[in-house]
Amino acid sequence: MREVLYELARYHGGSIAVGKVGLMDIRISGAVPTDDLELALRTVAAALPARLSQAGPQAWRLDPR
């Protein structure tokens, strides 16, 4: 998860906060769209026990469900 979020932030220049450190340690695999940050984050959140919220124009937050 940590690598996925790092790469997404690098591609888009936005910020992605994670509400619980344990979410960062979850292993995920699969294809994530990199051309649409919101879609990518929604895809990741749907695959995890997480919910996504927008904290600003280019700021997102993932929190445990």
N, CA and C of each residue as an Amber inpcrd file, in Angstrom:
protein
   195
   0.8240000  -1.1840000   0.0000000   0.0000000   0.0000000   0.0000000
   0.8780000   1.2600000   0.0000000   1.8990000   1.2400000   0.8010000
   2.7860000   2.4000000   0.9140000   3.3370000   2.7890000  -0.4570000
   3.8000000   1.8150000  -1.2180000   4.3770000   2.0830000  -2.5430000
   3.3230000   2.5930000  -3.5180000   2.1360000   2.0300000  -3.4730000
   1.0570000   2.4580000  -4.3670000   0.7140000   3.9240000  -4.1150000
   0.5400000   4.2890000  -2.8500000   0.1940000   5.6740000  -2.5290000
   1.3290000   6.6300000  -2.8760000   2.5610000   6.2020000  -2.6610000
   3.7100000   7.0380000  -3.0190000   3.7180000   7.3210000  -4.5180000
   3.5200000   6.2630000  -5.3160000   3.5360000   6.4280000  -6.7720000
   2.3750000   7.2980000  -7.2500000   1.1990000   7.1190000  -6.6840000
   0.0540000   7.9390000  -7.0760000   0.2970000   9.4020000  -6.7390000
   0.8290000   9.6750000  -5.5640000   1.1270000  11.0560000  -5.1820000
   2.1900000  11.6460000  -6.0990000   3.1510000  10.8280000  -6.4860000
   4.2230000  11.2960000  -7.3720000   3.6740000  11.6570000  -8.7510000
   2.7570000  10.8440000  -9.2700000   2.1610000  11.1050000 -10.5830000
   1.3090000  12.3610000 -10.5840000   0.6290000  12.6340000  -9.4850000
  -0.3890000  13.6830000  -9.4760000  -0.0460000  14.9000000  -8.6320000
   0.9540000  14.8230000  -7.8090000   1.3580000  15.9690000  -7.0120000
   0.4150000  16.3320000  -5.8810000  -0.6000000  15.5410000  -5.6410000
  -1.5150000  15.8040000  -4.5430000  -1.0150000  15.1740000  -3.2600000
  -1.7600000  15.3750000  -2.1970000  -1.4020000  14.7390000  -0.9360000
  -2.4210000  13.6670000  -0.6060000  -1.9100000  12.5820000  -0.0360000
  -2.7630000  11.4620000   0.3450000  -2.4200000  11.1250000   1.7960000
  -3.3410000  11.4100000   2.6970000  -3.1340000  11.1150000   4.1160000
  -3.8000000   9.7880000   4.4450000  -3.2230000   9.0930000   5.3940000
  -3.7720000   7.8150000   5.8400000  -4.0580000   7.9330000   7.3250000
  -5.3120000   7.6750000   7.7050000  -5.7480000   7.8700000   9.0810000
  -5.2410000   6.8450000  10.0710000  -4.7930000   5.7090000   9.6120000
  -4.2900000   4.6770000  10.5200000  -3.0560000   4.0580000   9.8800000
  -1.9700000   4.0730000  10.6130000  -0.7010000   3.5830000  10.0790000
  -0.8260000   2.1500000   9.5700000  -1.6240000   1.3350000  10.2100000
  -1.7850000  -0.0580000   9.8040000  -2.2610000  -0.2260000   8.3700000
  -2.9990000   0.7340000   7.8410000  -3.4380000   0.6540000   6.4450000
  -2.2470000   0.6590000   5.4920000  -1.1810000   1.3610000   5.8720000
  -0.0050000   1.4600000   5.0050000   0.7120000   0.1220000   4.8430000
   0.5110000  -0.7870000   5.7920000   1.2130000  -2.0650000   5.7650000
   0.4370000  -3.1710000   5.0520000  -0.7620000  -2.8740000   4.5970000
  -1.5610000  -3.8750000   3.8950000  -0.9610000  -4.1080000   2.5160000
  -0.7770000  -5.3730000   2.1800000  -0.2470000  -5.7240000   0.8610000
  -1.3990000  -5.7660000  -0.1290000  -1.2140000  -5.1030000  -1.2510000
  -2.2140000  -5.1290000  -2.3120000  -1.5210000  -5.4540000  -3.6210000
  -2.2770000  -6.0300000  -4.5260000  -1.7500000  -6.2850000  -5.8670000
  -2.8880000  -6.0790000  -6.8570000  -2.5150000  -5.7520000  -8.0640000
  -3.5160000  -5.5310000  -9.0920000  -3.2080000  -4.2810000  -9.8780000
  -4.0860000  -3.9720000 -10.7960000  -3.9140000  -2.8050000 -11.6520000
  -4.6850000  -1.6310000 -11.0580000  -4.0260000  -0.5010000 -10.9840000
  -4.6480000   0.7260000 -10.4850000  -4.4780000   1.7860000 -11.5710000
  -5.5620000   2.4360000 -11.9760000  -5.4440000   3.4600000 -13.0160000
  -4.6140000   4.6380000 -12.5040000  -3.6010000   5.0250000 -13.2450000
  -2.7310000   6.1080000 -12.7920000  -3.0770000   7.4520000 -13.4310000
  -3.9520000   7.4550000 -14.4070000  -4.2790000   8.7120000 -15.0800000
  -5.3970000   9.4950000 -14.3860000  -6.0680000   8.8890000 -13.4200000
  -7.1740000   9.5330000 -12.7110000  -6.9970000   9.2470000 -11.2190000
  -6.4990000  10.2300000 -10.4800000  -6.1740000  10.0210000  -9.0670000
  -7.3920000   9.6030000  -8.2590000  -8.5120000  10.2770000  -8.4400000
  -9.7060000   9.9290000  -7.6710000 -10.1430000   8.4990000  -7.9420000
 -10.1680000   8.0970000  -9.1930000 -10.5490000   6.7240000  -9.5390000
  -9.5660000   5.7260000  -8.9380000  -8.2810000   6.0320000  -9.0010000
  -7.2700000   5.1420000  -8.4400000  -7.4750000   4.9770000  -6.9360000
  -7.7030000   6.0720000  -6.2340000  -7.8890000   5.9920000  -4.7880000
  -9.1890000   5.2960000  -4.4240000 -10.2270000   5.5190000  -5.2110000
 -11.4930000   4.8140000  -4.9580000 -11.3300000   3.3080000  -5.1910000
 -10.5510000   2.9420000  -6.1880000 -10.2720000   1.5290000  -6.4640000
  -9.5360000   0.8970000  -5.2990000  -8.5270000   1.5820000  -4.8060000
  -7.7520000   1.0790000  -3.6680000  -8.6420000   0.9750000  -2.4320000
  -9.4120000   2.0160000  -2.1340000 -10.2770000   2.0070000  -0.9510000
 -11.3040000   0.8860000  -1.0120000 -11.8450000   0.6180000  -2.2020000
 -12.8440000  -0.4420000  -2.3520000 -12.2480000  -1.8210000  -2.0910000
 -10.9650000  -1.9720000  -2.3680000 -10.2990000  -3.2670000  -2.1770000
  -9.8560000  -3.4650000  -0.7270000  -9.8830000  -2.4220000   0.0550000
  -9.4030000  -2.4700000   1.4350000 -10.5370000  -2.1910000   2.4050000
 -10.2710000  -2.4150000   3.6650000 -11.2490000  -1.9560000   4.6630000
 -11.0230000  -0.4690000   4.9140000 -11.2380000   0.3620000   3.8760000
 -10.9640000   1.7940000   3.9860000 -12.0480000   2.5970000   3.2840000
 -12.1670000   3.8490000   3.7020000 -13.0700000   4.7790000   3.0130000
 -12.2440000   5.9900000   2.5960000 -12.6310000   6.5860000   1.5040000
 -11.9140000   7.7090000   0.9310000 -12.7190000   8.9820000   1.1130000
 -12.0460000  10.0510000   1.4920000 -12.6920000  11.3550000   1.5510000
 -11.7400000  12.3800000   0.9460000 -12.3270000  13.4220000   0.3850000
 -11.5160000  14.4780000  -0.1960000 -11.3640000  15.5780000   0.8450000
 -10.1040000  15.9320000   1.1260000  -9.8010000  16.9170000   2.1640000
  -9.5110000  18.2960000   1.5870000  -9.4360000  18.4130000   0.2720000
  -9.1330000  19.6710000  -0.3890000  -9.0600000  19.4330000  -1.8820000
  -8.7300000  20.4590000  -2.6660000  -8.7060000  20.3120000  -4.1250000
  -7.7960000  19.1800000  -4.6220000  -6.6370000  19.0200000  -4.0060000
  -5.7430000  17.9210000  -4.3780000  -5.2740000  17.1880000  -3.1340000
  -6.1700000  17.0340000  -2.1720000  -5.8490000  16.3610000  -0.9330000
  -6.8980000  15.3000000  -0.6430000  -6.4160000  14.0980000  -0.3410000
  -7.2940000  12.9690000  -0.0940000  -6.9230000  12.3200000   1.2180000
  -7.8690000  11.5830000   1.7880000  -7.6220000  10.8940000   3.0490000
  -8.2660000   9.5100000   2.9980000  -7.4920000   8.5230000   3.4020000
  -7.9830000   7.1550000   3.5450000  -8.0630000   6.8340000   5.0350000
  -9.2300000   6.3910000   5.4720000  -9.4370000   6.0170000   6.8710000
 -10.0090000   4.6080000   6.9250000  -9.7570000   3.8940000   8.0190000
 -10.3570000   2.5680000   8.1590000 -11.8810000   2.6670000   8.1620000
 -12.5370000   1.6290000   7.6300000 -14.0080000   1.5760000   7.6930000
 -14.4360000   1.1090000   9.0320000
